[in-house]
Amino acid sequence: MARSVRRSVQLTLLACLLASTAAPFAVSAAGAPAPAPLTEQVDWVSVSPAYLRTGVVVVSAHVASSCQQDCVHLWVSRNRGASWQRAAATSWRHGRAIVVLDGAGRELLLADDTTTSAQRSGDLGATWNDLGAAGNETPAPSFASDGAIAVAGSRDVVVSTAGAHDVAGSGGSMHDAEFAFAQSPAGSRAPALLSGVDARSGAPLVERCDASLSCADPAALPGGTQWSGAAMTMAFSNGYASDGVVFAGTGLGVYKSSDGGATFAPLSVAPGASATGTPMLALGPGYAEHGGSRTVYVAVVQIIKPDSTAGGHPHTAGGVYRSTDGGATFASLGSPSALDKGATAIAVAPDGRLFAGYLDFPGGAGLVCNDGTGWKPLCGGPADAAGGKGTGAGSGASACHAARCLAAPASAATAAPSPGVASGPTPGVVPAIQAGAHAGGASGHGVVVVGVVAAVVAALLAVAGALRAARRH
């Protein structure tokens, strides 16, 4: 698809289907901000590995496509979703923000940048610094001790406290997109996987990597003929060393491997739509194929073509779909709810609390959470979660919704509090969200990755355009 067409597709979609409001705080009679729902389109949610101690959840979001400047924002909750503050995000170039812990248990943020440099924040998003390597970044299991971050892009590199060094990645056999690490000992399994794009077909692939991040043996995703433009997310079973289970989400489908990433099988999450996007997936805390929780959550946004005899226009649908049997079957969770017109993101906290982005065409978009009492705009604070309320996902283990988060180090419980968060807003920090992505056919072997939801739904809009054209004829 030509660049101008991609731009038109995205703007049309975001203007017509994904319009969001821009009033994140109510003002009390005394003039102080009062807790109010987060009402921007949610692109990514990251729960801190120290969530049980700090209550920190971070959201990357943006306002409607009619926005001209200061359109992409970072929101931080320090009380498990009871209220939100906007981070100043000085020097942030947007991208997915993920929370990791250093060796002292302090919370840091990492953000992808495939064109300039991946970024890091030591103050929960208030200010940002470049890492010196462009691409999608993933903290290594050793991050807490050596700060190691693997960056996949036009140059695959590991950046750590000891400096930076190149790694082989796919060796040019595909356009490398993102590394993913098993967070527990992998046994005889590959300790890391690398997602990417076939240079000829544009189809998503996964390669297995050794400890030095030299990767080979690409595995195709059956039926995955199109790359959504969003980096693939992969989530490992806690029993990966023995069960070999890893889930992969491309933005346009969800897949499961039971042999350590050698082969993948597609999962039927929400059939029946003209086009279905799966912007994020998450595993319930303590997921293990042989015992414990086998819960999987998927954010789904669909474009529905009405029956030709019923009239009407294509419309959005979806929600958060849950499987309690390892992905064999899925069902919509908590419907009817604000998520019924499409879910843009999903993350699971260690106490089982869920955070999900929603669409509400034509009324807007926002974030809801579920602490076991249904979907609501705001969740209660830490006191409400002390008893381990959840949604059937289990509790206890750190919730690595993708292989981009780290378990808390042993020192976390006694670590000093993490730095404060600027409450903003700060006008003019970030330009309007960038247009679509490409896969294959580009110079170099990097993959341009934009906001997860924008990229996923831009791919879906091609189908919607065809449906509209069909109705006119």
ZAMARGU-4260 file (C-alpha; in steps of 0.2 Angstrom, whole numbers, plus 5000, padded with zeros to 4 digits):
<rodrens>
0) 5000/5000/5000 | 5007/5017/4995 | 5012/5029/5009 | 4999/5042/5004 | 4986/5028/5004
5) 4991/5022/5021 | 4990/5039/5028 | 4973/5042/5021 | 4968/5025/5028 | 4974/5029/5045
10) 4966/5046/5046 | 4950/5040/5040 | 4949/5026/5052 | 4954/5036/5067 | 4942/5050/5063
15) 4927/5039/5059 | 4929/5024/5070 | 4940/5028/5084 | 4936/5046/5089 | 4940/5049/5108
20) 4937/5062/5120 | 4950/5073/5128 | 4945/5076/5146 | 4955/5065/5158 | 4951/5074/5174
25) 4936/5081/5182 | 4938/5097/5193 | 4931/5098/5210 | 4923/5113/5218 | 4939/5118/5226
30) 4948/5117/5209 | 4959/5102/5212 | 4958/5087/5200 | 4947/5074/5206 | 4948/5056/5200
35) 4940/5053/5183 | 4941/5040/5170 | 4955/5040/5157 | 4946/5044/5141 | 4959/5043/5127
40) 4962/5029/5115 | 4973/5016/5124 | 4987/5009/5113 | 4997/5000/5127 | 4996/4995/5145
45) 5010/4990/5156 | 5009/4984/5174 | 5024/4986/5185 | 5033/4970/5191 | 5032/4979/5208
50) 5013/4982/5206 | 5009/4974/5223 | 5021/4986/5232 | 5019/5002/5222 | 5002/5000/5213
55) 5010/5007/5197 | 5002/5005/5180 | 5007/5014/5164 | 4996/5018/5149 | 5001/5025/5132
60) 4986/5033/5124 | 4982/5046/5111 | 4967/5058/5107 | 4957/5059/5091 | 4965/5060/5074
65) 4958/5078/5072 | 4972/5083/5085 | 4985/5093/5078 | 4998/5093/5092 | 5002/5086/5109
70) 4991/5071/5104 | 5000/5056/5112 | 5001/5055/5131 | 5008/5044/5145 | 4997/5041/5160
75) 5002/5034/5176 | 4992/5026/5191 | 5001/5024/5207 | 4986/5016/5216 | 4981/5001/5205
80) 4969/5011/5193 | 4960/5022/5206 | 4966/5038/5198 | 4978/5043/5184 | 4991/5057/5181
85) 4998/5063/5165 | 5017/5061/5164 | 5026/5077/5157 | 5035/5065/5145 | 5049/5077/5140
90) 5059/5072/5125 | 5048/5056/5123 | 5045/5051/5105 | 5030/5040/5110 | 5030/5021/5107
95) 5025/5007/5119 | 5031/5011/5137 | 5035/4996/5148 | 5039/4996/5166 | 5055/4986/5172
100) 5064/4985/5188 | 5083/4989/5191 | 5094/4980/5204 | 5087/4990/5218 | 5069/4988/5214
105) 5067/5005/5206 | 5054/5006/5192 | 5061/5012/5175 | 5051/5014/5159 | 5057/5009/5142
110) 5050/5015/5125 | 5053/5008/5107 | 5059/5019/5093 | 5063/5011/5077 | 5070/5027/5068
115) 5080/5037/5080 | 5084/5028/5097 | 5075/5017/5109 | 5072/5027/5125 | 5073/5025/5144
120) 5065/5035/5159 | 5071/5034/5177 | 5056/5045/5183 | 5041/5036/5177 | 5039/5045/5161
125) 5043/5063/5166 | 5059/5064/5156 | 5067/5053/5143 | 5085/5049/5137 | 5090/5039/5122
130) 5098/5022/5123 | 5109/5024/5107 | 5101/5010/5097 | 5085/5011/5086 | 5072/4997/5087
135) 5060/4988/5098 | 5068/4984/5115 | 5066/4970/5127 | 5074/4968/5144 | 5085/4953/5146
140) 5082/4942/5161 | 5098/4948/5168 | 5092/4966/5167 | 5091/4969/5186 | 5110/4965/5188
145) 5118/4972/5172 | 5104/4983/5163 | 5105/4972/5147 | 5092/4977/5134 | 5090/4968/5117
150) 5086/4980/5103 | 5079/4973/5087 | 5079/4984/5071 | 5090/4988/5057 | 5104/4984/5068
155) 5102/4971/5082 | 5111/4975/5097 | 5112/4972/5116 | 5114/4988/5127 | 5120/4986/5145
160) 5130/4994/5159 | 5146/4987/5150 | 5142/4996/5134 | 5134/4990/5118 | 5138/4975/5106
165) 5130/4969/5090 | 5121/4952/5090 | 5117/4941/5075 | 5098/4940/5076 | 5092/4932/5060
170) 5107/4936/5051 | 5097/4945/5038 | 5086/4930/5034 | 5071/4941/5039 | 5066/4959/5044
175) 5070/4958/5063 | 5056/4965/5073 | 5057/4960/5092 | 5066/4949/5104 | 5057/4939/5118
180) 5065/4930/5132 | 5059/4916/5143 | 5060/4924/5161 | 5063/4907/5169 | 5076/4894/5165
185) 5073/4887/5148 | 5081/4870/5150 | 5083/4863/5133 | 5071/4875/5125 | 5077/4891/5116
190) 5080/4904/5129 | 5074/4918/5117 | 5064/4920/5102 | 5064/4933/5088 | 5049/4939/5078
195) 5051/4946/5061 | 5044/4948/5043 | 5048/4938/5028 | 5056/4949/5016 | 5047/4942/5001
200) 5030/4939/5007 | 5028/4951/5022 | 5021/4937/5032 | 5026/4936/5051 | 5039/4923/5056
205) 5047/4917/5073 | 5065/4911/5075 | 5073/4902/5089 | 5088/4910/5097 | 5103/4904/5108
210) 5110/4913/5123 | 5120/4925/5111 | 5105/4930/5102 | 5110/4921/5086 | 5093/4915/5078
215) 5088/4903/5065 | 5075/4891/5059 | 5060/4902/5055 | 5043/4896/5060 | 5029/4902/5049
220) 5012/4906/5058 | 4999/4897/5048 | 4987/4908/5040 | 4997/4923/5045 | 5000/4931/5028
225) 5000/4949/5033 | 5010/4959/5045 | 4999/4972/5054 | 5013/4984/5057 | 5013/4981/5076
230) 5028/4972/5084 | 5023/4954/5088 | 5021/4951/5107 | 5025/4934/5114 | 5021/4927/5131
235) 5029/4912/5139 | 5021/4899/5150 | 5029/4899/5168 | 5033/4880/5164 | 5041/4884/5147
240) 5056/4873/5151 | 5045/4858/5152 | 5029/4862/5142 | 5037/4872/5128 | 5022/4884/5128
245) 5023/4901/5121 | 5009/4912/5114 | 5012/4925/5099 | 5001/4939/5094 | 5003/4948/5078
250) 4990/4961/5079 | 4979/4951/5066 | 4979/4934/5075 | 4985/4924/5090 | 4995/4908/5089
255) 5001/4895/5101 | 5017/4884/5101 | 5019/4869/5112 | 5037/4865/5106 | 5047/4880/5111
260) 5043/4890/5096 | 5048/4877/5082 | 5030/4877/5076 | 5014/4887/5079 | 4995/4884/5078
265) 4982/4897/5076 | 4969/4900/5089 | 4951/4904/5086 | 4947/4918/5097 | 4932/4928/5090
270) 4926/4921/5073 | 4912/4928/5063 | 4918/4945/5059 | 4923/4952/5042 | 4940/4957/5049
275) 4947/4954/5066 | 4962/4963/5075 | 4970/4957/5091 | 4980/4971/5097 | 4987/4963/5113
280) 4987/4947/5123 | 4990/4943/5141 | 4992/4927/5151 | 4985/4925/5169 | 4997/4926/5183
285) 5005/4909/5186 | 5001/4902/5168 | 5007/4884/5166 | 5001/4871/5154 | 5002/4857/5166
290) 4994/4863/5182 | 4989/4880/5189 | 4981/4894/5179 | 4979/4891/5160 | 4970/4908/5157
295) 4973/4918/5142 | 4966/4935/5138 | 4965/4944/5121 | 4960/4961/5116 | 4949/4960/5101
300) 4943/4973/5089 | 4932/4968/5074 | 4924/4976/5058 | 4907/4968/5056 | 4898/4968/5039
305) 4879/4968/5041 | 4869/4955/5032 | 4865/4961/5014 | 4846/4960/5018 | 4847/4969/5035
310) 4855/4985/5028 | 4866/4996/5039 | 4884/5000/5038 | 4900/4991/5044 | 4903/4993/5062
315) 4915/4989/5076 | 4913/4975/5089 | 4924/4965/5100 | 4930/4965/5118 | 4941/4956/5130
320) 4940/4937/5126 | 4946/4924/5139 | 4951/4906/5138 | 4953/4896/5154 | 4959/4880/5144
325) 4975/4886/5137 | 4968/4894/5121 | 4957/4879/5116 | 4941/4890/5118 | 4937/4908/5121
330) 4922/4918/5127 | 4919/4937/5129 | 4922/4942/5147 | 4910/4953/5156 | 4898/4957/5141
335) 4888/4969/5140 | 4902/4982/5144 | 4911/4997/5137 | 4922/4984/5128 | 4908/4978/5116
340) 4913/4989/5102 | 4931/4984/5102 | 4946/4982/5114 | 4962/4990/5110 | 4973/4984/5124
345) 4974/4971/5139 | 4985/4969/5154 | 4984/4958/5169 | 4991/4963/5186 | 4998/4950/5199
350) 4983/4951/5209 | 4972/4946/5194 | 4965/4964/5191 | 4963/4968/5172 | 4966/4984/5163
355) 4958/4986/5146 | 4957/4999/5132 | 4940/5001/5124 | 4932/5009/5108 | 4915/5017/5109
360) 4911/5022/5091 | 4905/5036/5089 | 4906/5041/5107 | 4925/5040/5111 | 4937/5028/5119
365) 4945/5025/5136 | 4951/5013/5149 | 4942/5001/5160 | 4947/4989/5174 | 4940/4974/5182
370) 4944/4969/5200 | 4932/4954/5200 | 4917/4965/5201 | 4915/4969/5183 | 4922/4982/5171
375) 4922/4999/5178 | 4930/5016/5173 | 4941/5016/5189 | 4946/5002/5201 | 4948/5004/5219
380) 4965/5008/5227 | 4977/4996/5236 | 4966/4993/5251 | 4953/4985/5240 | 4966/4973/5232
385) 4974/4968/5248 | 4963/4952/5249 | 4969/4947/5232 | 4953/4950/5223 | 4954/4944/5205
390) 4945/4939/5189 | 4948/4920/5190 | 4966/4923/5183 | 4974/4917/5199 | 4986/4927/5210
395) 5004/4928/5216 | 5016/4927/5201 | 5022/4942/5192 | 5010/4945/5177 | 5021/4945/5161
400) 5008/4948/5148 | 5022/4948/5135 | 5040/4943/5137 | 5044/4961/5139 | 5042/4962/5158
405) 5053/4956/5172 | 5050/4947/5189 | 5054/4958/5204 | 5071/4955/5211 | 5072/4949/5229
410) 5077/4966/5235 | 5062/4974/5228 | 5052/4973/5244 | 5064/4984/5253 | 5069/4996/5239
415) 5067/5015/5240 | 5051/5022/5233 | 5052/5026/5215 | 5054/5044/5209 | 5038/5055/5208
420) 5028/5057/5192 | 5025/5075/5185 | 5006/5078/5184 | 5006/5088/5168 | 4998/5092/5156
425) 5013/5099/5146 | 5007/5106/5129 | 5017/5103/5113 | 5027/5088/5119 | 5023/5076/5106
430) 5017/5078/5087 | 5002/5069/5080 | 5003/5050/5079 | 5013/5044/5064 | 5005/5035/5050
435) 5005/5017/5045 | 5019/5004/5044 | 5027/4993/5031 | 5033/4976/5030 | 5045/4969/5018
440) 5052/4978/5002 | 5061/4991/5012 | 5079/4995/5012 | 5089/4988/5026 | 5080/4974/5037
445) 5071/4985/5050 | 5053/4986/5052 | 5044/5002/5055 | 5032/5000/5070 | 5019/5012/5075
450) 5006/5012/5089 | 4999/4995/5091 | 4981/4999/5089 | 4983/5012/5075 | 4993/4999/5065
455) 4982/4984/5068 | 4966/4994/5064 | 4974/5002/5049 | 4976/4985/5042 | 4958/4981/5045
460) 4952/4996/5036 | 4956/4989/5019 | 4943/4977/5023 | 4931/4990/5029 | 4934/5000/5013
465) 4930/4985/5002 | 4914/4983/5012 | 4909/5001/5009 | 4913/5000/4991 | 4902/4984/4989
470) 4887/4993/4997 | 4888/5007/4985 | 4887/4994/4971
</rodrens>
